[in-house]
Amino acid sequence: MCSRASHLLVTDLDGRLVTDISSLSPGILEQVRLSDNLLTFEGEGTDGSTPYVDDLATGQLIRLGAGSATRLTGAPRAAGRYVLWYDRQGGHVGELAD
């Protein structure tokens, strides 16, 4: 995490930039977790908390659901190509394509 809580840089072991996630909206990035090639986090902004996954292998940044005006019940998590996240409708499991 950079000095601002709304900016996250990921580099490889040689210092090359893999991803640069600036604030998705004026807010904070929270609950950042790395699982293999998937980076999961919550973006806290004007529409509330929203779960995201960033596939570091493909460069895809995916919004996982609608924002929630209240705190999400659980931070998004990844295992292999599967992602678990929560939004206003409840819990969800998705599989990312290879």
C-alpha positions in Angstrom: 0.0 0.0 0.0 1.2 3.5 -0.8 1.1 6.3 1.8 -2.5 6.9 0.7 -5.0 4.2 1.6 -6.5 4.6 -1.8 -3.6 3.5 -3.9 -2.1 0.0 -4.2 0.9 -1.1 -6.3 1.9 -4.7 -6.9 5.4 -5.5 -8.3 7.1 -8.8 -9.1 10.3 -9.8 -7.3 12.4 -7.9 -9.8 10.5 -4.7 -9.1 8.5 -4.6 -12.3 5.0 -3.2 -12.0 2.3 -5.9 -12.2 -0.8 -3.8 -11.3 -1.5 -0.2 -10.1 -4.9 0.2 -8.5 -5.7 3.8 -7.8 -8.8 4.8 -5.9 -11.7 3.4 -7.7 -13.8 6.3 -6.4 -12.8 8.8 -3.7 -12.3 6.3 -0.9 -10.1 3.6 0.6 -8.9 0.1 -0.3 -9.4 -2.4 2.5 -9.1 -6.1 3.2 -6.4 -6.6 0.5 -5.5 -10.3 0.1 -3.3 -12.1 -2.4 -4.0 -15.8 -3.3 -1.8 -17.1 -6.1 -2.5 -14.8 -9.1 -5.7 -13.2 -7.6 -5.7 -10.1 -5.5 -9.0 -9.5 -3.7 -10.0 -6.3 -1.9 -12.9 -4.0 -0.9 -13.1 -0.5 -2.4 -14.7 1.8 0.1 -16.1 4.8 -1.7 -19.2 7.0 -2.2 -21.4 4.0 -3.0 -20.3 2.1 0.0 -18.1 -1.0 0.1 -17.7 -2.9 -3.1 -15.7 -6.2 -3.6 -13.2 -6.6 -6.4 -10.7 -9.2 -7.8 -7.7 -8.3 -9.8 -6.3 -11.2 -11.9 -2.6 -10.5 -11.9 -1.9 -13.0 -14.7 -4.4 -11.4 -17.2 -4.6 -7.9 -15.9 -8.3 -8.0 -15.5 -9.9 -5.9 -12.7 -13.4 -7.2 -11.9 -16.1 -5.6 -9.8 -17.8 -8.5 -8.0 -21.1 -7.0 -7.2 -23.2 -4.0 -6.2 -21.9 -1.6 -3.6 -23.3 -1.9 -0.2 -24.1 1.2 1.9 -23.3 -0.8 5.0 -20.2 -2.7 5.7 -19.9 -5.9 3.8 -20.3 -9.0 6.0 -17.1 -10.5 4.7 -14.1 -9.5 2.6 -13.7 -11.1 -0.8 -11.5 -14.2 -0.9 -9.9 -16.3 -3.6 -8.8 -19.9 -3.8 -7.4 -21.2 -7.1 -9.7 -19.7 -9.8 -12.7 -19.4 -7.4 -13.7 -16.2 -5.7 -16.1 -15.8 -2.8 -17.7 -12.4 -2.1 -20.6 -10.8 -0.4 -22.9 -7.9 -1.5 -26.4 -6.7 -0.7 -27.9 -9.9 -2.1 -25.8 -12.2 0.1 -22.8 -14.5 -0.6 -21.7 -15.6 -4.0 -19.1 -17.9 -5.5 -17.6 -17.3 -9.0 -15.1 -19.1 -11.2 -12.7 -17.0 -13.3 -12.0 -18.4 -16.8 -8.4 -19.5 -17.5 
